[in-house]
Structures are given as structure tokens and as C-alpha cells.
Amino acid sequence: MEIYTFADFKKRQEEVFNQAAKSPVFLTERSRPSHVIMSAETYQQLIEQLAELEDAIWGKAAEAALTNSQMVGADKFVETLKKLANGEA
């Protein structure tokens, strides 16, 4: 991954964009990373990978919730609500 300062970027924009077409490029400002330039294709791939990872995480969370749940039938649920409403629970 290439790193350019903002000053370099201003002078060598074509070079920076050509490099970014191959792999992401870091821009620094005051010796700190400030921006990343990458191709639209690379960006889209990252977004798709992120979406897949988020889906996997939510899927695992749903599986864990289902495994750890204490589901009850509708009758038991209504009965418990009535007790709560009457201050019996």
C-alpha cells in the first residue's frame, strides 16, 4: 500500500490515482493518515464483504438468542401478563 502526503498528492495526482486503481493509497496530513483513495471496484468489494460479515454476526446472534430463549405458549404468556397487571407476580 502506497502512502502519499497531501502535498505529494497535489503534485502527483495522476500517479496517485493510477496506484489507487491497483491497490488502496493512504494520504497523510501532518504525518497522520487522513484519507484512503481506492478504486470503485475495491470499495464495492469491501462493502459487500462488510455486509456478509454483518449478516454472519446477526445470524450467530439470532442463533444464540434462540438457543438461550425461554419461549412459552400464548396461554402461559397471557396468564403471566394478567398476574403482572394484578400485582400478583
C-alpha positions as CSV (number, residue, x, y, z in Angstrom):
1,M,0.0,0.0,0.0
2,E,1.4,3.3,-1.0
3,I,1.4,6.4,1.2
4,Y,1.5,10.0,0.0
5,T,1.4,13.3,1.7
6,F,-1.3,15.8,0.7
7,A,1.5,17.9,-0.8
8,D,2.6,14.9,-2.9
9,F,-1.0,14.2,-3.9
10,K,-1.4,17.7,-5.2
11,K,1.7,17.4,-7.4
12,R,1.3,13.8,-8.5
13,Q,-2.5,13.2,-8.8
14,E,-2.3,11.1,-11.9
15,E,0.3,8.8,-10.3
16,V,-1.8,8.5,-7.1
17,F,-4.9,7.6,-9.0
18,N,-3.1,5.1,-11.1
19,Q,-1.7,3.5,-8.0
20,A,-5.2,3.6,-6.4
21,A,-6.5,1.6,-9.4
22,K,-4.2,-1.2,-8.3
23,S,-4.5,-1.0,-4.5
24,P,-5.7,1.5,-1.9
25,V,-3.5,4.5,-1.3
26,F,-3.2,6.4,2.0
27,L,-3.0,10.1,2.2
28,T,-1.4,11.7,5.2
29,E,-1.7,15.2,6.7
30,R,0.7,16.3,9.3
31,S,2.2,12.8,9.3
32,R,-1.1,11.2,10.2
33,P,-3.3,9.1,8.0
34,S,-6.3,11.2,6.9
35,H,-7.8,9.6,3.7
36,V,-7.8,6.5,1.6
37,I,-8.2,6.5,-2.2
38,M,-9.2,3.3,-3.9
39,S,-11.0,2.2,-7.0
40,A,-14.8,2.0,-7.0
41,E,-14.5,-1.8,-7.6
42,T,-12.3,-2.2,-4.5
43,Y,-14.7,-0.1,-2.5
44,Q,-17.7,-2.1,-3.7
45,Q,-15.9,-5.4,-2.7
46,L,-15.2,-4.0,0.8
47,I,-18.9,-3.0,1.2
48,E,-20.0,-6.5,0.1
49,Q,-17.6,-8.2,2.5
50,L,-18.8,-6.0,5.3
51,A,-22.4,-6.8,4.6
52,E,-21.6,-10.5,4.5
53,L,-19.8,-10.2,7.9
54,E,-22.6,-8.3,9.4
55,D,-25.1,-10.9,8.2
56,A,-23.0,-13.7,9.7
57,I,-22.7,-11.8,13.0
58,W,-26.5,-11.2,13.2
59,G,-27.1,-14.8,12.2
60,K,-24.9,-16.0,15.1
61,A,-26.6,-13.6,17.5
62,A,-30.1,-14.9,16.4
63,E,-29.0,-18.5,16.9
64,A,-27.6,-17.7,20.3
65,A,-30.8,-15.9,21.3
66,L,-32.9,-18.7,20.1
67,T,-30.8,-21.3,22.0
68,N,-30.9,-19.2,25.2
69,S,-34.6,-18.3,25.0
70,Q,-37.2,-19.5,27.3
71,M,-40.2,-19.5,25.0
72,V,-43.6,-20.1,26.5
73,G,-47.0,-20.7,24.9
74,A,-49.6,-18.0,24.4
75,D,-51.7,-19.2,27.3
76,K,-48.8,-19.0,29.7
77,F,-47.9,-15.6,28.4
78,V,-51.4,-14.2,28.9
79,E,-51.6,-15.7,32.3
80,T,-48.3,-14.1,33.4
81,L,-49.4,-10.7,32.0
82,K,-52.7,-10.9,34.0
83,K,-50.7,-11.7,37.1
84,L,-48.4,-8.8,36.5
85,A,-51.4,-6.4,35.8
86,N,-53.0,-7.6,39.1
87,G,-49.7,-7.2,41.1
88,E,-49.5,-10.9,41.8
89,A,-46.1,-11.6,40.3
